[in-house]
């Protein structure tokens, strides 16, 4: 069985789909495919967007031959799929890995209004929930929803509380939340349905920085706890 398929999504988008599951190896294959296509700098290709397990290639049909682009995508998908299926290191792009992104978080109280509910869900006290959340190194599977929102996984199953039954209309920027097996940081005030357990003074997306995006697909991310006073000082 071929571990990928390539489909046209209209006259200006081609999608490369890999296995349909949340899996670091599948995600590595996706990122490697996107990276190879981006480095190829194909004329008329407007953007290459990796997700959990697929790559969308946006192109100008007046400048790019769709059939030729699909054939090129086939070559790349076959190449990344033929590498070792049991070793993520064997299928990553040749670019040097980024350093681990470390994000400070002030947990609980008004900055983490759902921490108590998550603790009840997990049959833990709040301190143990925090300890469990910071114990993992998370992978950025994809960036989407709003600029800079990184979907991080995989959350320890003991604290993998499902999203809220009723989303909030406003989740403050910097809120750190859990939604099932995923966790993430809201880069700006938006509606949201994940369980908010804390807040960071760090900006995941800042158009004023040389690189606006703090996290990119494939990055490793760690959280660490800070006290409220440190949060206020940093935020100010």
MOCOR-V925985 format. One record per residue. N is the residue number from 1. SS is DSSP state (2 for helix, 1 for strand, 0 for the rest). PSI is psi in radians with two decimals (none if undefined). Layout:
((N & SS & PSI) (N & SS & PSI))
//
This chain:
((1 & 0 & 2.26) (2 & 0 & 2.26) (3 & 0 & 0.25) (4 & 1 & 2.87) (5 & 1 & 2.71) (6 & 1 & 2.22) (7 & 1 & 2.65) (8 & 1 & 2.36) (9 & 0 & 1.30) (10 & 0 & -2.89) (11 & 0 & 0.07) (12 & 0 & 0.26) (13 & 1 & 2.34) (14 & 1 & 2.39) (15 & 1 & 2.22) (16 & 1 & 2.08) (17 & 1 & 2.26) (18 & 1 & -2.94) (19 & 0 & 2.47) (20 & 0 & 1.39) (21 & 0 & 2.74) (22 & 0 & 1.87) (23 & 0 & 2.29) (24 & 2 & -0.63) (25 & 2 & -0.76) (26 & 2 & -0.72) (27 & 2 & -0.66) (28 & 2 & -0.75) (29 & 2 & -0.71) (30 & 2 & -0.82) (31 & 2 & -0.68) (32 & 2 & -0.71) (33 & 2 & -0.82) (34 & 2 & -0.73) (35 & 2 & -0.74) (36 & 2 & -0.70) (37 & 2 & -0.65) (38 & 2 & -0.76) (39 & 2 & -0.42) (40 & 2 & -0.35) (41 & 0 & 0.95) (42 & 0 & 2.30) (43 & 0 & 2.29) (44 & 0 & -0.17) (45 & 1 & 2.10) (46 & 1 & -0.66) (47 & 1 & 2.65) (48 & 1 & 2.04) (49 & 1 & 1.95) (50 & 1 & 2.56) (51 & 0 & -2.77) (52 & 0 & -0.78) (53 & 0 & 0.40) (54 & 1 & 2.83) (55 & 1 & 2.18) (56 & 1 & 2.22) (57 & 1 & 1.93) (58 & 1 & 2.28) (59 & 1 & 2.81) (60 & 0 & 1.94) (61 & 0 & -0.25) (62 & 0 & -0.24) (63 & 0 & -0.19) (64 & 0 & 2.36) (65 & 0 & 1.95) (66 & 2 & -0.71) (67 & 2 & -0.72) (68 & 2 & -0.67) (69 & 2 & -0.70) (70 & 2 & -0.69) (71 & 2 & -0.68) (72 & 2 & -0.74) (73 & 2 & -0.64) (74 & 2 & -0.76) (75 & 2 & -0.80) (76 & 2 & -0.79) (77 & 2 & -0.69) (78 & 2 & -0.70) (79 & 2 & -0.81) (80 & 2 & -0.49) (81 & 2 & -0.40) (82 & 2 & -0.20) (83 & 0 & 2.96) (84 & 0 & 2.24) (85 & 0 & -0.13) (86 & 0 & 0.18) (87 & 0 & 1.85) (88 & 2 & -0.62) (89 & 2 & -0.47) (90 & 2 & -0.24) (91 & 0 & 0.03) (92 & 0 & 2.79) (93 & 0 & 2.76) (94 & 0 & -0.10) (95 & 0 & 2.58) (96 & 0 & 2.42) (97 & 0 & 2.56) (98 & 0 & 2.65) (99 & 0 & 2.74) (100 & 0 & 2.32) (101 & 1 & 2.13) (102 & 1 & 2.21) (103 & 1 & 2.11) (104 & 1 & 2.49) (105 & 1 & 2.31) (106 & 1 & 2.00) (107 & 1 & 2.57) (108 & 0 & -3.00) (109 & 2 & -2.52) (110 & 2 & -0.29) (111 & 2 & -0.35) (112 & 0 & 1.20) (113 & 0 & -0.28) (114 & 0 & 0.09) (115 & 2 & -0.73) (116 & 2 & -0.72) (117 & 2 & -0.69) (118 & 2 & -0.65) (119 & 2 & -0.72) (120 & 2 & -0.72) (121 & 2 & -0.72) (122 & 2 & -0.10) (123 & 0 & 0.79) (124 & 0 & 2.92) (125 & 0 & 2.93) (126 & 2 & -0.63) (127 & 2 & -0.69) (128 & 2 & -0.61) (129 & 2 & -0.82) (130 & 2 & -0.79) (131 & 2 & -0.66) (132 & 2 & -0.71) (133 & 2 & -0.67) (134 & 2 & -0.15) (135 & 2 & -0.37) (136 & 0 & 2.61) (137 & 0 & 2.12) (138 & 1 & 2.66) (139 & 1 & 2.40) (140 & 1 & 1.84) (141 & 1 & -0.65) (142 & 1 & 2.89) (143 & 1 & 2.25) (144 & 0 & -2.83) (145 & 0 & -1.17) (146 & 0 & 2.84) (147 & 0 & 2.17) (148 & 0 & -0.05) (149 & 0 & 1.94) (150 & 1 & 2.23) (151 & 1 & 1.95) (152 & 1 & 2.47) (153 & 1 & 2.94) (154 & 0 & 2.38) (155 & 0 & 2.45) (156 & 0 & 2.26) (157 & 2 & -0.41) (158 & 2 & -0.47) (159 & 2 & 0.28) (160 & 0 & 1.18) (161 & 0 & 2.33) (162 & 0 & 2.82) (163 & 0 & 2.84) (164 & 0 & 2.60) (165 & 0 & -0.61) (166 & 0 & 1.98) (167 & 0 & 2.63) (168 & 1 & 2.57) (169 & 1 & -0.49) (170 & 1 & 2.01) (171 & 1 & 2.15) (172 & 0 & 2.61) (173 & 0 & 2.44) (174 & 0 & -0.10) (175 & 1 & 2.32) (176 & 1 & 2.22) (177 & 1 & 2.83) (178 & 1 & 2.36) (179 & 1 & 1.59) (180 & 0 & -2.27) (181 & 0 & 0.12) (182 & 1 & 2.71) (183 & 1 & 2.84) (184 & 1 & 3.05) (185 & 1 & 2.17) (186 & 0 & 2.05) (187 & 0 & -0.24) (188 & 0 & 2.91) (189 & 0 & 2.12) (190 & 1 & 2.91) (191 & 1 & 2.70) (192 & 1 & 2.60) (193 & 0 & 0.12) (194 & 0 & 2.85) (195 & 1 & 1.95) (196 & 1 & 2.07) (197 & 1 & -0.09) (198 & 1 & -3.02) (199 & 1 & 2.55) (200 & 0 & 2.54) (201 & 0 & -0.09) (202 & 0 & 2.49) (203 & 0 & 2.00) (204 & 0 & -0.48) (205 & 1 & 2.18) (206 & 0 & 1.80) (207 & 0 & -0.23) (208 & 0 & -0.20) (209 & 0 & 2.75) (210 & 0 & -0.74) (211 & 0 & 1.82) (212 & 0 & -0.45) (213 & 1 & 2.09) (214 & 0 & -0.63) (215 & 0 & 2.47) (216 & 0 & 2.78) (217 & 0 & 2.30) (218 & 0 & -0.25) (219 & 0 & 2.72) (220 & 1 & 2.42) (221 & 1 & 2.38) (222 & 1 & 2.51) (223 & 1 & 2.61) (224 & 1 & 2.54) (225 & 1 & 2.52) (226 & 0 & 2.79) (227 & 0 & 2.88) (228 & 2 & -0.68) (229 & 2 & -0.72) (230 & 2 & -0.67) (231 & 2 & -0.83) (232 & 2 & -0.72) (233 & 2 & -0.80) (234 & 2 & -0.76) (235 & 2 & -0.51) (236 & 0 & none))
//
